[in-house]
């Protein structure tokens, strides 16, 4: 997969493209349904496949940085999309196109710059200034400018609509298991380990601590059963997300105890997959109570697998 930022000239578009439009935050099962259709249509019609997205989520441009916490940052999004065997992942500047009318966006960017012959979109896809464009208009523009529109119906899991909005809400409510069902894999946080107070060592539970970035989505405060990857190797772990009310300074941390692991990982980037919630965050009267609870948390993690 070729990843291109901003430069339309780096897309192989001479023979035409099939373009999937979306933010693709989290690359959930609904997105995968859309991208599978994109790949089939591009191959059947001899077209170059393009996933068209933005460098910044539109909400964070319109309402301010970090207004919307992201399931996956651009680096992780690239890794996920690389597994889809697309020809090109294209990041456009939202600021550069946000004031274009729906027709101007389609005519000047999708057709004029990308030579789009097939558009692949979800039912609720919107585009152009103030998100005024919809699928109905896109089909009308297709007749005018010579492209086909393939619309993907929404994907449901029971009563749950598979959407980034729903997944984000599940994670923020601590239901990482249901979020994983819609994502097709566990929700993951990846960040660099910082040297902290090292209090966990005195309790027999040394933790790898990460400070979430301002725009990073984190689960509801609490303790979770997790899998932590160190240099690509998975380890069972328990992770506390919160502000450490017993001994903390109020700063939000992601603190992970990696079971059976005793190496120094300061300044290394770890990946923590959230599997299920063990308990909510709570304050303890003293460190002995905290240590006893950590033992119970570890038992709960080991008993689950």
C-alpha positions as CSV (number, residue, x, y, z in Angstrom):
1,X,0.0,0.0,0.0
2,X,1.3,3.4,-1.0
3,X,0.5,6.2,1.6
4,X,0.3,9.6,0.1
5,X,-0.1,12.9,2.0
6,X,-1.8,15.8,0.1
7,X,-0.1,15.3,-3.3
8,X,-2.7,14.1,-5.8
9,X,0.0,13.7,-8.4
10,X,1.5,10.7,-6.5
11,X,-1.7,8.6,-7.1
12,X,-1.8,6.4,-10.1
13,X,-5.0,7.6,-11.6
14,X,-4.5,7.5,-15.4
15,X,-6.8,4.5,-15.9
16,X,-9.2,5.7,-13.2
17,X,-9.7,5.0,-9.6
18,X,-12.3,3.4,-7.2
19,X,-12.4,5.6,-4.1
20,X,-13.7,4.8,-0.7
21,X,-14.6,7.9,1.4
22,X,-14.4,8.1,5.1
23,X,-12.6,9.0,8.3
24,X,-12.0,5.3,9.0
25,X,-11.4,5.9,12.8
26,X,-10.7,2.5,14.3
27,X,-11.2,0.6,11.0
28,X,-14.1,-1.3,12.5
29,X,-16.1,-4.1,10.8
30,X,-18.3,-1.6,9.0
31,X,-15.3,0.0,7.5
32,X,-13.9,-3.5,6.5
33,X,-17.2,-4.2,4.7
34,X,-16.8,-1.0,2.7
35,X,-13.1,-1.6,1.9
36,X,-13.8,-5.2,0.9
37,X,-16.3,-3.9,-1.6
38,X,-13.8,-1.3,-2.8
39,X,-11.2,-4.0,-3.5
40,X,-13.6,-6.2,-5.4
41,X,-14.9,-3.3,-7.5
42,X,-11.4,-2.0,-8.3
43,X,-10.2,-5.4,-9.3
44,X,-13.3,-6.3,-11.4
45,X,-13.0,-3.0,-13.3
46,X,-9.2,-2.6,-13.6
47,X,-9.2,0.5,-11.4
48,X,-6.6,1.8,-8.8
49,X,-8.1,1.5,-5.3
50,X,-7.9,4.5,-3.1
51,X,-9.0,5.1,0.5
52,X,-9.6,8.8,0.8
53,X,-9.5,10.3,4.3
54,X,-8.3,13.4,6.1
55,X,-5.1,14.3,8.1
56,X,-7.3,15.6,10.9
57,X,-10.8,14.5,11.9
58,X,-13.2,17.2,10.7
59,X,-14.8,17.6,14.1
60,X,-11.3,18.5,15.5
61,X,-10.8,21.1,12.8
62,X,-14.3,22.7,13.2
63,X,-14.6,22.5,17.0
64,X,-10.9,22.6,18.1
65,X,-8.1,20.1,18.6
66,X,-8.8,17.1,20.7
67,X,-12.6,17.7,20.9
68,X,-13.1,14.2,19.5
69,X,-10.8,11.5,21.0
70,X,-9.6,9.1,18.3
71,X,-9.8,5.3,18.4
72,X,-6.7,5.2,16.2
73,X,-4.2,7.9,15.3
74,X,-2.9,8.2,11.8
75,X,0.1,6.0,12.4
76,X,-2.1,3.2,13.6
77,X,-4.7,3.8,10.9
78,X,-1.9,3.3,8.3
79,X,-0.9,0.0,9.9
80,X,-4.5,-1.3,9.9
81,X,-5.2,-0.2,6.4
82,X,-2.0,-1.8,5.1
83,X,-3.6,-5.2,5.8
84,X,-6.4,-4.4,3.4
85,X,-4.1,-4.6,0.3
86,X,-5.2,-1.2,-1.0
87,X,-3.2,0.5,-3.7
88,X,-3.3,3.9,-2.0
89,X,-4.2,5.5,1.3
90,X,-4.6,9.2,0.7
91,X,-4.6,11.8,3.4
92,X,-6.0,15.1,2.3
93,X,-6.0,18.4,4.2
94,X,-9.5,19.0,5.6
95,X,-8.8,22.7,5.9
96,X,-8.0,22.9,2.2
97,X,-11.3,21.4,1.0
98,X,-13.8,22.1,3.8
99,X,-15.2,25.2,2.2
100,X,-15.9,23.5,-1.2
101,X,-19.5,22.9,-2.0
102,X,-20.5,19.3,-2.4
103,X,-20.5,19.5,-6.2
104,X,-17.2,21.4,-6.2
105,X,-15.6,18.8,-4.0
106,X,-16.7,15.9,-6.2
107,X,-16.0,17.7,-9.5
108,X,-12.6,19.3,-8.6
109,X,-11.1,16.7,-6.1
110,X,-12.6,13.3,-6.6
111,X,-13.1,13.5,-10.4
112,X,-10.7,16.3,-11.3
113,X,-7.7,15.2,-9.2
114,X,-8.3,11.5,-8.6
115,X,-10.1,10.5,-11.9
116,X,-12.7,8.6,-9.8
117,X,-14.8,6.2,-11.8
118,X,-16.5,4.4,-8.8
119,X,-17.3,5.9,-5.4
120,X,-17.8,3.5,-2.5
121,X,-19.6,5.1,0.5
122,X,-21.6,4.3,3.5
123,X,-25.3,5.2,3.8
124,X,-24.6,8.1,6.1
125,X,-21.6,9.5,4.3
126,X,-21.5,13.3,4.0
127,X,-19.1,15.6,2.2
128,X,-18.6,19.2,1.1
129,X,-19.2,22.4,2.9
130,X,-21.2,22.0,6.1
131,X,-21.5,18.3,5.2
132,X,-24.4,19.1,2.9
133,X,-23.6,16.3,0.4
134,X,-25.2,12.9,0.7
135,X,-25.5,9.7,-1.2
136,X,-28.5,10.9,-3.2
137,X,-26.7,13.9,-4.4
138,X,-23.5,11.8,-5.1
139,X,-25.6,9.6,-7.5
140,X,-26.9,12.6,-9.3
141,X,-23.3,14.0,-9.6
142,X,-22.2,10.6,-10.8
143,X,-24.6,10.8,-13.8
144,X,-23.3,14.3,-14.5
145,X,-19.6,13.6,-14.2
146,X,-19.4,10.0,-15.3
147,X,-18.9,7.8,-12.2
148,X,-20.8,5.0,-10.5
149,X,-21.8,5.0,-6.8
150,X,-21.7,1.9,-4.7
151,X,-23.5,2.4,-1.4
152,X,-22.8,0.1,1.6
153,X,-25.7,-0.6,4.0
154,X,-25.0,-0.1,7.7
155,X,-23.7,-3.0,9.7
156,X,-25.6,-4.0,12.8
157,X,-24.7,-6.4,15.7
158,X,-28.1,-7.0,17.2
159,X,-29.3,-3.5,18.2
160,X,-25.8,-2.1,17.9
161,X,-25.0,0.0,14.8
162,X,-21.3,-0.6,14.0
163,X,-20.0,2.9,14.0
164,X,-17.0,4.8,15.3
165,X,-19.3,6.9,17.4
166,X,-20.8,3.8,19.1
167,X,-17.5,2.2,19.6
168,X,-16.1,5.3,21.2
169,X,-19.0,5.5,23.6
170,X,-18.6,1.8,24.6
171,X,-14.9,2.4,25.3
172,X,-15.6,5.5,27.3
173,X,-18.1,3.5,29.3
174,X,-15.7,0.7,30.0
175,X,-17.3,-1.9,27.8
176,X,-14.2,-2.9,25.9
177,X,-15.6,-6.3,25.2
178,X,-18.5,-5.0,23.2
179,X,-16.2,-2.5,21.5
180,X,-13.9,-5.3,20.4
181,X,-16.8,-7.2,18.9
182,X,-17.6,-4.2,16.7
183,X,-13.9,-3.4,16.0
184,X,-13.1,-7.0,15.1
185,X,-10.1,-6.9,17.6
186,X,-9.4,-5.5,21.0
187,X,-9.1,-1.8,21.6
188,X,-5.5,-0.8,21.8
189,X,-3.4,2.0,23.4
190,X,0.1,2.4,22.2
191,X,2.4,4.9,23.9
192,X,5.9,5.4,25.4
193,X,6.6,4.2,29.0
194,X,7.7,7.1,31.3
195,X,9.7,6.9,34.5
196,X,7.3,7.7,37.3
197,X,7.2,7.3,41.1
198,X,7.9,3.6,41.0
199,X,5.6,3.0,43.9
200,X,4.4,-0.3,42.4
201,X,7.8,-1.8,42.9
202,X,7.5,-1.4,46.7
203,X,4.2,-3.3,46.6
204,X,5.5,-6.1,44.4
205,X,3.7,-4.9,41.4
206,X,6.0,-2.8,39.2
207,X,4.0,-1.0,36.5
208,X,4.8,0.4,33.1
209,X,3.2,3.8,33.1
210,X,2.1,5.8,30.1
211,X,0.7,9.3,30.0
212,X,-2.2,9.5,27.4
213,X,-1.8,12.1,24.7
214,X,-4.4,14.9,24.7
215,X,-6.3,13.4,21.8
216,X,-6.0,9.8,22.8
217,X,-9.2,7.9,23.6
218,X,-9.0,6.0,26.9
219,X,-11.4,3.6,28.6
220,X,-13.5,4.6,31.6
221,X,-11.4,4.8,34.8
222,X,-10.9,1.3,36.2
223,X,-8.9,-1.9,36.1
224,X,-8.8,-4.1,33.1
225,X,-7.6,-7.5,32.0
226,X,-5.1,-6.7,29.2
227,X,-2.5,-8.2,26.9
228,X,0.7,-6.1,26.6
229,X,3.1,-6.4,23.7
230,X,6.8,-5.9,24.4
231,X,8.9,-6.0,21.2
232,X,5.9,-7.9,19.6
233,X,5.8,-10.5,22.3
234,X,2.4,-10.8,24.1
235,X,2.2,-10.9,27.9
236,X,-0.8,-11.2,30.2
237,X,-1.3,-8.0,32.2
238,X,-3.6,-5.9,34.3
239,X,-4.0,-2.2,33.6
240,X,-5.3,0.6,35.7
241,X,-6.7,3.6,33.9
242,X,-7.2,6.6,36.1
243,X,-5.8,9.3,38.3
244,X,-4.5,7.0,41.1
245,X,-6.8,8.3,43.9
246,X,-4.9,6.4,46.7
247,X,-1.4,7.8,46.1
248,X,-1.6,9.9,42.9
249,X,-1.2,13.5,42.0
250,X,-4.4,13.7,39.9
251,X,-2.6,13.1,36.6
252,X,-4.3,10.6,34.3
253,X,-2.2,7.5,33.7
254,X,-2.4,4.1,32.1
255,X,-0.5,1.8,34.5
256,X,0.2,-1.7,33.4
257,X,1.5,-4.6,35.5
258,X,2.9,-7.2,33.1
259,X,2.6,-10.6,34.8
260,X,5.9,-12.5,34.9
261,X,7.9,-9.7,33.3
262,X,10.8,-8.0,35.1
263,X,12.7,-6.1,32.4
264,X,13.2,-2.3,32.3
265,X,11.0,-0.8,29.5
266,X,11.4,2.9,30.3
267,X,11.2,5.0,27.1
268,X,10.0,2.0,25.1
269,X,6.7,2.0,23.2
270,X,4.3,-0.6,24.4
271,X,1.0,-1.8,23.0
272,X,-1.8,-2.6,25.5
273,X,-4.9,-4.4,24.3
274,X,-8.0,-4.1,26.6
275,X,-9.8,-7.3,26.9
276,X,-12.4,-6.9,29.7
277,X,-13.2,-4.8,32.8
278,X,-12.2,-6.2,36.2
279,X,-13.4,-3.5,38.5
280,X,-14.0,0.3,38.7
281,X,-11.4,2.6,40.1
282,X,-11.6,3.3,43.9
283,X,-9.5,4.8,46.6
284,X,-8.0,2.6,49.4
285,X,-7.4,3.6,53.0
286,X,-3.7,2.5,52.9
287,X,-1.1,0.8,50.8
288,X,-1.8,-2.6,52.4
289,X,-5.4,-2.5,51.2
290,X,-4.1,-1.5,47.7
291,X,-1.6,-4.4,47.7
292,X,-4.3,-6.9,48.7
293,X,-6.6,-5.7,45.9
294,X,-3.8,-5.9,43.3
295,X,-3.3,-9.6,44.3
296,X,-7.0,-10.1,43.7
297,X,-6.8,-8.3,40.4
298,X,-4.0,-10.5,39.3
299,X,-5.9,-13.6,40.2
300,X,-8.9,-12.4,38.3
301,X,-6.7,-11.9,35.2
302,X,-5.1,-15.3,35.4
303,X,-8.4,-17.0,36.1
304,X,-10.0,-15.6,32.9
305,X,-7.7,-17.3,30.4
